[in-house]
Amino acid sequence: MSTDLTKSTFIKVTLIKSTIGRIASHRASVAGLGLRKIRQTVLVQDTLANRGMINAVGYLLKVEDK
């Protein structure tokens, strides 16, 4: 995991399940990853903070290394 943006790696994250009825911290993690709608896909940097959010709400996501 690099801090240099030119050499950083990205992770492709897709929201698969709804956040309705989930605890507030999980909804906040999904929003922090930049996801709003089901089947929306975003590229996020491979950082420890993003990995932690992905681990917390992995049951709502589909994750692909890019």
CNS distance restraints for C-alpha pairs under 8 A (distance, minus, plus):
assign (resid   1 and name CA) (resid   8 and name CA) 6.88 0.50 0.50
assign (resid   1 and name CA) (resid   9 and name CA) 7.35 0.50 0.50
assign (resid   1 and name CA) (resid  46 and name CA) 6.34 0.50 0.50
assign (resid   1 and name CA) (resid  47 and name CA) 6.17 0.50 0.50
assign (resid   1 and name CA) (resid  48 and name CA) 8.00 0.50 0.50
assign (resid   2 and name CA) (resid   7 and name CA) 6.85 0.50 0.50
assign (resid   2 and name CA) (resid   8 and name CA) 5.42 0.50 0.50
assign (resid   2 and name CA) (resid   9 and name CA) 7.76 0.50 0.50
assign (resid   2 and name CA) (resid  47 and name CA) 7.87 0.50 0.50
assign (resid   3 and name CA) (resid   8 and name CA) 6.69 0.50 0.50
assign (resid   4 and name CA) (resid   8 and name CA) 5.92 0.50 0.50
assign (resid   8 and name CA) (resid  45 and name CA) 6.90 0.50 0.50
assign (resid   8 and name CA) (resid  46 and name CA) 7.21 0.50 0.50
assign (resid   9 and name CA) (resid  45 and name CA) 6.04 0.50 0.50
assign (resid   9 and name CA) (resid  46 and name CA) 5.65 0.50 0.50
assign (resid   9 and name CA) (resid  66 and name CA) 7.31 0.50 0.50
assign (resid  10 and name CA) (resid  43 and name CA) 6.01 0.50 0.50
assign (resid  10 and name CA) (resid  44 and name CA) 5.42 0.50 0.50
assign (resid  10 and name CA) (resid  45 and name CA) 4.44 0.50 0.50
assign (resid  10 and name CA) (resid  46 and name CA) 5.20 0.50 0.50
assign (resid  10 and name CA) (resid  65 and name CA) 6.95 0.50 0.50
assign (resid  10 and name CA) (resid  66 and name CA) 5.83 0.50 0.50
assign (resid  11 and name CA) (resid  43 and name CA) 5.52 0.50 0.50
assign (resid  11 and name CA) (resid  44 and name CA) 5.34 0.50 0.50
assign (resid  11 and name CA) (resid  45 and name CA) 6.18 0.50 0.50
assign (resid  11 and name CA) (resid  46 and name CA) 6.00 0.50 0.50
assign (resid  11 and name CA) (resid  63 and name CA) 7.05 0.50 0.50
assign (resid  11 and name CA) (resid  64 and name CA) 6.01 0.50 0.50
assign (resid  11 and name CA) (resid  65 and name CA) 4.82 0.50 0.50
assign (resid  11 and name CA) (resid  66 and name CA) 5.47 0.50 0.50
assign (resid  12 and name CA) (resid  41 and name CA) 6.81 0.50 0.50
assign (resid  12 and name CA) (resid  42 and name CA) 5.83 0.50 0.50
assign (resid  12 and name CA) (resid  43 and name CA) 4.62 0.50 0.50
assign (resid  12 and name CA) (resid  44 and name CA) 6.56 0.50 0.50
assign (resid  12 and name CA) (resid  63 and name CA) 5.86 0.50 0.50
assign (resid  12 and name CA) (resid  64 and name CA) 5.04 0.50 0.50
assign (resid  12 and name CA) (resid  65 and name CA) 6.09 0.50 0.50
assign (resid  12 and name CA) (resid  66 and name CA) 6.26 0.50 0.50
assign (resid  13 and name CA) (resid  41 and name CA) 5.56 0.50 0.50
assign (resid  13 and name CA) (resid  42 and name CA) 5.49 0.50 0.50
assign (resid  13 and name CA) (resid  43 and name CA) 6.29 0.50 0.50
assign (resid  13 and name CA) (resid  44 and name CA) 7.35 0.50 0.50
assign (resid  13 and name CA) (resid  61 and name CA) 6.62 0.50 0.50
assign (resid  13 and name CA) (resid  62 and name CA) 5.85 0.50 0.50
assign (resid  13 and name CA) (resid  63 and name CA) 4.72 0.50 0.50
assign (resid  13 and name CA) (resid  64 and name CA) 6.46 0.50 0.50
assign (resid  14 and name CA) (resid  35 and name CA) 7.76 0.50 0.50
assign (resid  14 and name CA) (resid  38 and name CA) 7.80 0.50 0.50
assign (resid  14 and name CA) (resid  39 and name CA) 5.88 0.50 0.50
assign (resid  14 and name CA) (resid  40 and name CA) 5.58 0.50 0.50
assign (resid  14 and name CA) (resid  41 and name CA) 4.27 0.50 0.50
assign (resid  14 and name CA) (resid  42 and name CA) 6.58 0.50 0.50
assign (resid  14 and name CA) (resid  61 and name CA) 5.55 0.50 0.50
assign (resid  14 and name CA) (resid  62 and name CA) 5.10 0.50 0.50
assign (resid  14 and name CA) (resid  63 and name CA) 6.50 0.50 0.50
assign (resid  15 and name CA) (resid  35 and name CA) 6.67 0.50 0.50
assign (resid  15 and name CA) (resid  37 and name CA) 7.02 0.50 0.50
assign (resid  15 and name CA) (resid  38 and name CA) 5.16 0.50 0.50
assign (resid  15 and name CA) (resid  39 and name CA) 5.28 0.50 0.50
assign (resid  15 and name CA) (resid  40 and name CA) 5.82 0.50 0.50
assign (resid  15 and name CA) (resid  41 and name CA) 6.77 0.50 0.50
assign (resid  15 and name CA) (resid  60 and name CA) 6.11 0.50 0.50
assign (resid  15 and name CA) (resid  61 and name CA) 4.72 0.50 0.50
assign (resid  15 and name CA) (resid  62 and name CA) 6.51 0.50 0.50
assign (resid  16 and name CA) (resid  38 and name CA) 5.60 0.50 0.50
assign (resid  16 and name CA) (resid  39 and name CA) 5.64 0.50 0.50
assign (resid  16 and name CA) (resid  60 and name CA) 5.58 0.50 0.50
assign (resid  16 and name CA) (resid  61 and name CA) 5.24 0.50 0.50
assign (resid  16 and name CA) (resid  62 and name CA) 6.46 0.50 0.50
assign (resid  17 and name CA) (resid  38 and name CA) 6.36 0.50 0.50
assign (resid  17 and name CA) (resid  60 and name CA) 4.88 0.50 0.50
assign (resid  17 and name CA) (resid  61 and name CA) 6.99 0.50 0.50
assign (resid  18 and name CA) (resid  38 and name CA) 6.42 0.50 0.50
assign (resid  18 and name CA) (resid  60 and name CA) 7.18 0.50 0.50
assign (resid  19 and name CA) (resid  26 and name CA) 7.76 0.50 0.50
assign (resid  19 and name CA) (resid  27 and name CA) 5.92 0.50 0.50
assign (resid  19 and name CA) (resid  60 and name CA) 7.76 0.50 0.50
assign (resid  22 and name CA) (resid  26 and name CA) 6.45 0.50 0.50
assign (resid  22 and name CA) (resid  27 and name CA) 6.57 0.50 0.50
assign (resid  23 and name CA) (resid  27 and name CA) 6.52 0.50 0.50
assign (resid  24 and name CA) (resid  28 and name CA) 6.12 0.50 0.50
assign (resid  25 and name CA) (resid  29 and name CA) 6.20 0.50 0.50
assign (resid  26 and name CA) (resid  30 and name CA) 6.33 0.50 0.50
assign (resid  26 and name CA) (resid  56 and name CA) 6.98 0.50 0.50
assign (resid  26 and name CA) (resid  57 and name CA) 6.06 0.50 0.50
assign (resid  27 and name CA) (resid  31 and name CA) 6.26 0.50 0.50
assign (resid  28 and name CA) (resid  32 and name CA) 5.94 0.50 0.50
assign (resid  29 and name CA) (resid  33 and name CA) 6.31 0.50 0.50
assign (resid  29 and name CA) (resid  53 and name CA) 5.42 0.50 0.50
assign (resid  29 and name CA) (resid  54 and name CA) 7.76 0.50 0.50
assign (resid  29 and name CA) (resid  56 and name CA) 7.65 0.50 0.50
assign (resid  29 and name CA) (resid  57 and name CA) 7.16 0.50 0.50
assign (resid  30 and name CA) (resid  34 and name CA) 6.71 0.50 0.50
assign (resid  30 and name CA) (resid  35 and name CA) 5.69 0.50 0.50
assign (resid  30 and name CA) (resid  36 and name CA) 7.58 0.50 0.50
assign (resid  30 and name CA) (resid  53 and name CA) 7.52 0.50 0.50
assign (resid  30 and name CA) (resid  57 and name CA) 7.22 0.50 0.50
assign (resid  31 and name CA) (resid  35 and name CA) 5.33 0.50 0.50
assign (resid  31 and name CA) (resid  36 and name CA) 6.45 0.50 0.50
assign (resid  32 and name CA) (resid  53 and name CA) 7.95 0.50 0.50
assign (resid  33 and name CA) (resid  42 and name CA) 7.89 0.50 0.50
assign (resid  33 and name CA) (resid  44 and name CA) 7.02 0.50 0.50
assign (resid  33 and name CA) (resid  50 and name CA) 7.12 0.50 0.50
assign (resid  33 and name CA) (resid  53 and name CA) 7.51 0.50 0.50
assign (resid  34 and name CA) (resid  42 and name CA) 6.95 0.50 0.50
assign (resid  35 and name CA) (resid  40 and name CA) 6.45 0.50 0.50
assign (resid  35 and name CA) (resid  41 and name CA) 7.29 0.50 0.50
assign (resid  35 and name CA) (resid  42 and name CA) 7.08 0.50 0.50
assign (resid  36 and name CA) (resid  40 and name CA) 7.09 0.50 0.50
assign (resid  44 and name CA) (resid  50 and name CA) 7.34 0.50 0.50
assign (resid  45 and name CA) (resid  50 and name CA) 7.17 0.50 0.50
assign (resid  46 and name CA) (resid  50 and name CA) 6.51 0.50 0.50
assign (resid  46 and name CA) (resid  51 and name CA) 6.79 0.50 0.50
assign (resid  47 and name CA) (resid  51 and name CA) 6.10 0.50 0.50
assign (resid  48 and name CA) (resid  52 and name CA) 6.10 0.50 0.50
assign (resid  49 and name CA) (resid  53 and name CA) 6.46 0.50 0.50
assign (resid  50 and name CA) (resid  54 and name CA) 6.14 0.50 0.50
assign (resid  51 and name CA) (resid  55 and name CA) 6.08 0.50 0.50
assign (resid  52 and name CA) (resid  56 and name CA) 6.21 0.50 0.50
assign (resid  53 and name CA) (resid  57 and name CA) 6.42 0.50 0.50
assign (resid  54 and name CA) (resid  58 and name CA) 5.33 0.50 0.50
assign (resid  54 and name CA) (resid  61 and name CA) 7.69 0.50 0.50
assign (resid  57 and name CA) (resid  61 and name CA) 6.80 0.50 0.50
assign (resid  58 and name CA) (resid  62 and name CA) 7.33 0.50 0.50
assign (resid  58 and name CA) (resid  63 and name CA) 8.00 0.50 0.50
